[in-house]
Structures are given as structure tokens and as C-alpha cells.
Amino acid sequence: MTEFVIIGGGVYGAGVAWWLAERGADVRLLEAKQIGNGASAGPGRRGTRANGRDWRELPLMKLAHEMWPSLHERLGVPQFFERLGHLLLIECARDLQMAEARCLLQNQHGTETHMLPQGQVREREPEVCDDIIAALYCPLDGVSDHTAVTNAFAAAARKAGVVISENTPVQSIETDGGRASAVITGSGERIEVGKSLFVLSNAGVQGMLQDRISLPIWNRAFQVMLTEPLAHMPINHLIGHLSRTLAIKEEAGNRLMISGGYPGIWDPVTETGTAIESSMQANLADTVAVYSSLEGVGIELADADHLESVAVDDIPVIDLVPGTDNAIYATAWSGHGWAIAPSVTQMLADWGMSGKRPEHLVPFSHERFSA
Ligand SMILES: Cc1cc2nc3c(=O)[nH]c(=O)nc-3n(C[C@H](O)[C@H](O)[C@H](O)COP(=O)(O)OP(=O)(O)OC[C@H]3O[C@@H](n4cnc5c(N)ncnc54)[C@H](O)[C@@H]3O)c2cc1C
């Protein structure tokens, strides 16, 4: 019997495994493929931002902001986080009052945010187009190397004694007397759960729990593009846009990553994603509308091979598996689960150990969808 069993080896599974093992727990992590092949993998870096988040995630992000700069030291690896600040660009006058309100809300939640007028935006981003009339600025935001973080969590977890079984898909969960008692793997192995089970398989959670719960969530293959090396770097911050589907970040070799939420196409049979031309063109048009110097930029890579789960209200669902008091699932990160991973993985581990749901996770329960 294993005290804690975790399904899924992305940043959430690996992170929870490490937080548990660090406190001396007996943990086994079961990953269908390899560590870090899902949404926690892929080219470039991930935006680590509070700016523009749903207010219910702001307390999680406040804690994550405190953790990101030194997390690498705890995991014993080189720095994987860079604090660049995030600019949420504003192009439409009708968005100004809403942005002021958001600025107030973010500050009230302890996320330092400034409303910058056009002149100050241009001082920070000299190449941004004249149509940008203001921006919300969060100095504590940045970017982090998702592959390095996920691998570091897994390596530290292993070092702390976690047994990580790759190529081990979980087929089903057994329950007994109101608790998850075991999981059955694809090869028929039955692994008993001593204390808690974590279902952290992201895009696989709904399928795994389909006999127990129907969640208003779906899966999306978010598409990202990596440019060819540029003659010079046109941006100085992590860039977002209040009314365009756009995120731009600097990448190695003087490249840019251009993304923001345009979809690719997912093939559920081969479990692979393909970038689509219309998404690429729309994403590039938004980019050029904001940084005209990027007109005609060459694209080296377009990737849509990493499936993410999304909820109708754009925030995660984190709750107990119905009919159990010891199986916790977390899914529907809605394209922005990365930045909050340090704090949320710690809270999930706390919950599994104590049996008590952390207060900050209450807003993400399935109950919010109840009629
Ligand atoms: C292209 C892209 C860009 C993103 N950009 C940002 C960003 O800039 N900022 C941000 O905050 N967030 C971003 N995100 C979101 C963030 O990366 C994800 O929310 C986060 O990585 C989810 O981690 P996870 O561990 O839950 O899921 P995953 O990394 O998907 O891990 C789940 C794992 O479960 C495994 N699994 C599935 N089924 C089973 C089974 N039956 N048995 C065993 N294992 C199973 C899978 O193989 C997979 O390895 C982005 C996501 C994508 C895809």
C-alpha cells in the first residue's frame, strides 16, 4: 500500500509529489507517458503573471509571486524564473475605466499594479504602436522555463524518495466506503491508496471521472509560434493585450514567442496537435497591429501539441472526487495554470496530508456550477 498516489506527471503531479515527499510522505506518481509531455511541456517559456487574472486566482498568485524567485534554490537547480514585469496593453478608450477598476482590484489583493499613461508605456516599450493609449503594469510578473521547472520538481521528488512510474496509464479508480481505495493501471496492476489520491491528469481528468461527475470543461490545443532570430529585440517586458488575443515574450537566440490563446487542431486518436494557418495569421495580425516592426516576421516553429483543459468560467476546478473524502482532482487550468503552480501544488499537498481543504482553494470547487 502507498500512502499517497498521484495520477499525472505534469507540473502539478510532480510538484505535489515533491511537496509531499519533502515532508517525509510515501508517494507514488503514475504517468501515462513521460514526465512533462502535456501542457507543462513544449517550446519556449510560460508567462508567470498576475495581471489580468480572475480575482479568485489573485491570492494564489500573490503567494506564487513570493515563491518563484527562490524556488530553484529549494529544488537545487539553476534559476528558471525571470522577473520582467507584465504590460497589459490598452488600445480602446472604452476599456480605460474597466482597467482602472482592475488596477484597484489587483492592488487590493496585494498584487502591485500601476495604470500607465501612453507616455510611460512608450518609455518602457518604445516600439509599441501609437494606438496603445495606456497599460496595466505588474512589476512582479515574469516568465519561467516550464520544462526546467517540471523536470526539477520530478528530480527533487525522486531524490526525496518518490517512486515515479512512467508509461503507466491509470485506467480506473476503485472506491470503497466513501474513499478512493486503489487505482488500476493499464497493465492491470492494482495500487492501493493508503491516505490520499490526487487526480492531476489535466486534459485526462474529465475522461477518468466521467462515471462520477460531468464538468462544464473541454480540452484545447493552444497554439504557440516561435519567430526566427530577430535583428533586434522589440520588446522589454512580458506583453499581453486587454482586447486582443495576444501574448508576446522574449525567447533564447533573439526570438519571440507569440501566443495568447488561438487554437490548433487536436487528433484524439494519435494524441497529437497540429498548428493551423488561420490561427497563425490571426495571431500575427494582432502582433503587427501592436508592433508594426514585426510585419513579415519569419516563423520558425508553430506548435499545438500540448493539450490543456478549459472551464466555461475560465478558472480551474479543484475539488474532491464525488463519493470520496480522500481523492482530490484539479483540472481546467484554462491556459493560465502555470504561474500559480508553486502555491497551488503546495496547497494540494497540504490538503492531502491534513484532510482539510485550504481556504484559498474553496472558490474553485465544483459547487460553483450548481443550479
Ligand atoms: C501552449 C500552452 C501555453 C501556456 N501558457 C501559459 C502561460 O503563459 N502562463 C500560464 O500560467 N499557463 C500557461 N499554460 C497553462 C499551463 O501550462 C498548464 O495549466 C499547466 O502546465 C498544467 O499542468 P498539469 O500538470 O495540470 O497538466 P499536464 O502538464 O498536461 O500534465 C498532465 C499529465 O497527466 C498525464 N495523464 C493523462 N492521463 C493519464 C492517466 N490516465 N494516467 C496517468 N497519467 C495521465 C499526461 O500524460 C500528462 O503528462 C499554457 C498551456 C499551454 C498548453
The ligand as an SDF file (V2000), in Angstrom:
LIG
                    3D

 53 58  0  0  0  0  0  0  0  0999 V2000
    0.7160   26.1580  -25.2110 C   0  0  0  0  0  0  0  0  0  0  0  0
    0.4020   26.4960  -23.7870 C   0  0  0  0  0  0  0  0  0  0  0  0
    0.7820   27.7390  -23.3020 C   0  0  0  0  0  0  0  0  0  0  0  0
    0.5170   28.0650  -21.9560 C   0  0  0  0  0  0  0  0  0  0  0  0
    0.9340   29.2690  -21.4880 N   0  0  0  0  0  0  0  0  0  0  0  0
    0.7480   29.5680  -20.1820 C   0  0  0  0  0  0  0  0  0  0  0  0
    1.2510   30.7840  -19.6500 C   0  0  0  0  0  0  0  0  0  0  0  0
    1.8820   31.5630  -20.3550 O   0  0  0  0  0  0  0  0  0  0  0  0
    1.0270   31.0460  -18.3280 N   0  0  0  0  0  0  0  0  0  0  0  0
    0.3400   30.1760  -17.5180 C   0  0  0  0  0  0  0  0  0  0  0  0
    0.1510   30.4760  -16.3330 O   0  0  0  0  0  0  0  0  0  0  0  0
   -0.1250   28.9940  -18.0100 N   0  0  0  0  0  0  0  0  0  0  0  0
    0.0670   28.6770  -19.3060 C   0  0  0  0  0  0  0  0  0  0  0  0
   -0.3760   27.4830  -19.7970 N   0  0  0  0  0  0  0  0  0  0  0  0
   -1.0790   26.5530  -18.8930 C   0  0  0  0  0  0  0  0  0  0  0  0
   -0.1440   25.6660  -18.0790 C   0  0  0  0  0  0  0  0  0  0  0  0
    0.9820   25.2850  -18.8290 O   0  0  0  0  0  0  0  0  0  0  0  0
   -0.9480   24.4320  -17.6250 C   0  0  0  0  0  0  0  0  0  0  0  0
   -2.0960   24.8750  -16.9300 O   0  0  0  0  0  0  0  0  0  0  0  0
   -0.1470   23.5090  -16.6870 C   0  0  0  0  0  0  0  0  0  0  0  0
    1.0720   23.1530  -17.2870 O   0  0  0  0  0  0  0  0  0  0  0  0
   -0.9830   22.2680  -16.3730 C   0  0  0  0  0  0  0  0  0  0  0  0
   -0.1780   21.3370  -15.6780 O   0  0  0  0  0  0  0  0  0  0  0  0
   -0.7300   19.8900  -15.3120 P   0  0  0  0  0  0  0  0  0  0  0  0
    0.3220   19.1970  -14.5660 O   0  0  0  0  0  0  0  0  0  0  0  0
   -2.0820   20.0120  -14.6890 O   0  0  0  0  0  0  0  0  0  0  0  0
   -1.0340   19.2120  -16.7140 O   0  0  0  0  0  0  0  0  0  0  0  0
   -0.1090   18.4320  -17.7800 P   0  0  0  0  0  0  0  0  0  0  0  0
    1.2070   19.0630  -17.8990 O   0  0  0  0  0  0  0  0  0  0  0  0
   -0.9550   18.3160  -19.0050 O   0  0  0  0  0  0  0  0  0  0  0  0
    0.1150   17.0140  -17.1110 O   0  0  0  0  0  0  0  0  0  0  0  0
   -0.8870   16.0270  -17.0390 C   0  0  0  0  0  0  0  0  0  0  0  0
   -0.2060   14.6840  -17.1990 C   0  0  0  0  0  0  0  0  0  0  0  0
   -1.1570   13.6590  -16.9210 O   0  0  0  0  0  0  0  0  0  0  0  0
   -0.8340   12.5640  -17.7540 C   0  0  0  0  0  0  0  0  0  0  0  0
   -2.0130   11.6800  -17.8340 N   0  0  0  0  0  0  0  0  0  0  0  0
   -3.1650   11.8850  -18.5250 C   0  0  0  0  0  0  0  0  0  0  0  0
   -3.9960   10.8530  -18.3490 N   0  0  0  0  0  0  0  0  0  0  0  0
   -3.3690    9.9800  -17.5150 C   0  0  0  0  0  0  0  0  0  0  0  0
   -3.7100    8.7050  -16.9820 C   0  0  0  0  0  0  0  0  0  0  0  0
   -4.8780    8.1130  -17.2510 N   0  0  0  0  0  0  0  0  0  0  0  0
   -2.8240    8.0810  -16.1680 N   0  0  0  0  0  0  0  0  0  0  0  0
   -1.6130    8.6610  -15.8810 C   0  0  0  0  0  0  0  0  0  0  0  0
   -1.2460    9.8610  -16.3850 N   0  0  0  0  0  0  0  0  0  0  0  0
   -2.1060   10.5040  -17.1940 C   0  0  0  0  0  0  0  0  0  0  0  0
   -0.4340   13.1950  -19.0720 C   0  0  0  0  0  0  0  0  0  0  0  0
    0.3480   12.3210  -19.8690 O   0  0  0  0  0  0  0  0  0  0  0  0
    0.3270   14.4280  -18.6010 C   0  0  0  0  0  0  0  0  0  0  0  0
    1.7250   14.2000  -18.5300 O   0  0  0  0  0  0  0  0  0  0  0  0
   -0.1520   27.1290  -21.1280 C   0  0  0  0  0  0  0  0  0  0  0  0
   -0.5440   25.8880  -21.6290 C   0  0  0  0  0  0  0  0  0  0  0  0
   -0.2630   25.5630  -22.9530 C   0  0  0  0  0  0  0  0  0  0  0  0
   -0.6800   24.2240  -23.4820 C   0  0  0  0  0  0  0  0  0  0  0  0
  1  2  1  0
  2  3  1  0
  2 52  2  0
  3  4  2  0
  4  5  1  0
  4 50  1  0
  5  6  2  0
  6  7  1  0
  6 13  1  0
  7  8  2  0
  7  9  1  0
  9 10  1  0
 10 11  2  0
 10 12  1  0
 12 13  2  0
 13 14  1  0
 14 15  1  0
 14 50  1  0
 15 16  1  0
 16 17  1  0
 16 18  1  0
 18 19  1  0
 18 20  1  0
 20 21  1  0
 20 22  1  0
 22 23  1  0
 23 24  1  0
 24 25  2  0
 24 26  1  0
 24 27  1  0
 27 28  1  0
 28 29  2  0
 28 30  1  0
 28 31  1  0
 31 32  1  0
 32 33  1  0
 33 34  1  0
 33 48  1  0
 34 35  1  0
 35 36  1  0
 35 46  1  0
 36 37  1  0
 36 45  1  0
 37 38  2  0
 38 39  1  0
 39 40  1  0
 39 45  2  0
 40 41  1  0
 40 42  2  0
 42 43  1  0
 43 44  2  0
 44 45  1  0
 46 47  1  0
 46 48  1  0
 48 49  1  0
 50 51  2  0
 51 52  1  0
 52 53  1  0
M  END
$$$$
